[in-house]
Amino acid sequence: MSASKSALSAPLVLLCLTVFCTQCCLAQGWTKDPTTWWPDTSTGLMWAGQAHGSPHPDPKLAGFDSLALGKNGLSWQEANDYCDSLQFGGFAGWRLPTLEEVKAATVTRKTVGPYPTSYGTENKAMRLQDDAVSQKPYDALFFKRGGIDTFGPMMIWTSTLSQSDAKSAWVVAFEAYNPFFTSLMVHPFMGAECVRTMEPNLLEVAKAAEVNHPVPDPQTLQTFIPLNKARLAYQAGNYQESIAQAQIAISLKADPATAYWGIGNSYGRLGQWDQAISNLQSALKINKNYGDAESALKWAKDGLKAAKKGKQHKEPSPKWN
């Protein structure tokens, strides 16, 4: 977790007033309101699927001109006002998170570059030094579940004020893209990631669905309940039940690639390799870049070869976590 204090009078958001700036800002889309939210069942909070802020108006300068980038962002009061007025997905009552709430919703992982860290400088020695540092592991902050969009090395405001300085509040840096932004930028990006408390009935649905990415509405969230049941049945070794629940998920169009992947793995565990291969191929037709489906397909084909030779498949079966 990278957290620091920042003055409440941080730079104001850069509005898209000129034709040039308007075109670029709209192209990047960071000033748009979120359309999805992620339910964190461990805390009972729901998080907006996209943080709100304003990056540099020229995307070509992103990552190279730190001083120019620092002229944008929301003040603490603007971030508060934005969340207070936010309404989407049928929900109001959004707010800035506390520092502790951000900590509870995120994890820190060791990440390694390389990243471009020269920021357009012509100083060769500085550039070589930056490149050397960028090869070293560093702590990068991520939300526990994927899909929440915080652009670049964004820093988000929290509602937690400093106990020693009434004009300061805690901010949290997401350093998944470049570990040097927070240390080199004079005025880093400041944005708002809004949060609200889930109602008891919504929390119950979220626990049954246990989604790992944001959803647009409660109805979509409910469609993931059979997929989660399929996962739990697979983990318990109830492969026929896992197949049945995954098929329901497919009929509801709830992440069909994952559903086909689960069905394929279940058939493989049952020794029905032709069915396993067919369903895993269906998963890859939906998502050609589905790495887990590729590895599972190899596992299933190897299982079929072993079965034809009258041998046991020795390779471990895929896990569904």
Secondary structure in CASP SS format (residue, H / E / C, confidence):
PFRMAT SS
TARGET T0000
AUTHOR 0000-0000-0000
METHOD secondary structure of the structure
MODEL  1
M C 1.00
S E 1.00
A E 1.00
S E 1.00
K E 1.00
S E 1.00
A E 1.00
L C 1.00
S C 1.00
A C 1.00
P C 1.00
L C 1.00
V C 1.00
L C 1.00
L C 1.00
C C 1.00
L C 1.00
T C 1.00
V H 1.00
F H 1.00
C H 1.00
T H 1.00
Q H 1.00
C H 1.00
C H 1.00
L H 1.00
A H 1.00
Q H 1.00
G C 1.00
W C 1.00
T C 1.00
K C 1.00
D C 1.00
P C 1.00
T C 1.00
T C 1.00
W E 1.00
W E 1.00
P E 1.00
D E 1.00
T C 1.00
S C 1.00
T C 1.00
G C 1.00
L E 1.00
M E 1.00
W E 1.00
A E 1.00
G C 1.00
Q E 1.00
A C 1.00
H E 1.00
G C 1.00
S C 1.00
P C 1.00
H C 1.00
P C 1.00
D C 1.00
P H 1.00
K H 1.00
L H 1.00
A C 1.00
G C 1.00
F C 1.00
D C 1.00
S H 1.00
L H 1.00
A H 1.00
L H 1.00
G C 1.00
K C 1.00
N C 1.00
G C 1.00
L C 1.00
S C 1.00
W H 1.00
Q H 1.00
E H 1.00
A H 1.00
N H 1.00
D H 1.00
Y H 1.00
C H 1.00
D H 1.00
S H 1.00
L C 1.00
Q C 1.00
F E 1.00
G C 1.00
G C 1.00
F E 1.00
A C 1.00
G C 1.00
W C 1.00
R E 1.00
L C 1.00
P C 1.00
T C 1.00
L H 1.00
E H 1.00
E H 1.00
V H 1.00
K H 1.00
A H 1.00
A H 1.00
T E 1.00
V E 1.00
T E 1.00
R E 1.00
K E 1.00
T E 1.00
V C 1.00
G C 1.00
P C 1.00
Y C 1.00
P C 1.00
T C 1.00
S C 1.00
Y C 1.00
G C 1.00
T C 1.00
E C 1.00
N C 1.00
K H 1.00
A H 1.00
M H 1.00
R H 1.00
L H 1.00
Q H 1.00
D H 1.00
D H 1.00
A H 1.00
V H 1.00
S H 1.00
Q C 1.00
K C 1.00
P C 1.00
Y E 1.00
D E 1.00
A E 1.00
L E 1.00
F E 1.00
F E 1.00
K C 1.00
R C 1.00
G C 1.00
G C 1.00
I C 1.00
D E 1.00
T C 1.00
F C 1.00
G C 1.00
P C 1.00
M C 1.00
M E 1.00
I E 1.00
W E 1.00
T E 1.00
S E 1.00
T E 1.00
L E 1.00
S C 1.00
Q C 1.00
S C 1.00
D C 1.00
A C 1.00
K C 1.00
S E 1.00
A E 1.00
W E 1.00
V E 1.00
V E 1.00
A E 1.00
F C 1.00
E C 1.00
A C 1.00
Y C 1.00
N C 1.00
P C 1.00
F C 1.00
F H 1.00
T H 1.00
S H 1.00
L H 1.00
M C 1.00
V C 1.00
H C 1.00
P C 1.00
F C 1.00
M E 1.00
G E 1.00
A E 1.00
E C 1.00
C C 1.00
V E 1.00
R E 1.00
T E 1.00
M C 1.00
E C 1.00
P H 1.00
N H 1.00
L H 1.00
L H 1.00
E H 1.00
V H 1.00
A H 1.00
K H 1.00
A H 1.00
A H 1.00
E C 1.00
V C 1.00
N C 1.00
H C 1.00
P C 1.00
V E 1.00
P C 1.00
D C 1.00
P H 1.00
Q H 1.00
T H 1.00
L H 1.00
Q H 1.00
T H 1.00
F C 1.00
I H 1.00
P H 1.00
L H 1.00
N H 1.00
K H 1.00
A H 1.00
R H 1.00
L H 1.00
A H 1.00
Y H 1.00
Q H 1.00
A C 1.00
G C 1.00
N C 1.00
Y H 1.00
Q H 1.00
E H 1.00
S H 1.00
I H 1.00
A H 1.00
Q H 1.00
A H 1.00
Q H 1.00
I H 1.00
A H 1.00
I H 1.00
S H 1.00
L C 1.00
K C 1.00
A C 1.00
D C 1.00
P H 1.00
A H 1.00
T H 1.00
A H 1.00
Y H 1.00
W H 1.00
G H 1.00
I H 1.00
G H 1.00
N H 1.00
S H 1.00
Y H 1.00
G H 1.00
R H 1.00
L C 1.00
G C 1.00
Q C 1.00
W H 1.00
D H 1.00
Q H 1.00
A H 1.00
I H 1.00
S H 1.00
N H 1.00
L H 1.00
Q H 1.00
S H 1.00
A H 1.00
L H 1.00
K H 1.00
I H 1.00
N C 1.00
K C 1.00
N C 1.00
Y C 1.00
G H 1.00
D H 1.00
A H 1.00
E H 1.00
S H 1.00
A H 1.00
L H 1.00
K H 1.00
W H 1.00
A H 1.00
K H 1.00
D H 1.00
G H 1.00
L H 1.00
K H 1.00
A H 1.00
A H 1.00
K H 1.00
K C 1.00
G C 1.00
K C 1.00
Q C 1.00
H C 1.00
K C 1.00
E C 1.00
P C 1.00
S C 1.00
P C 1.00
K C 1.00
W C 1.00
N C 1.00
END
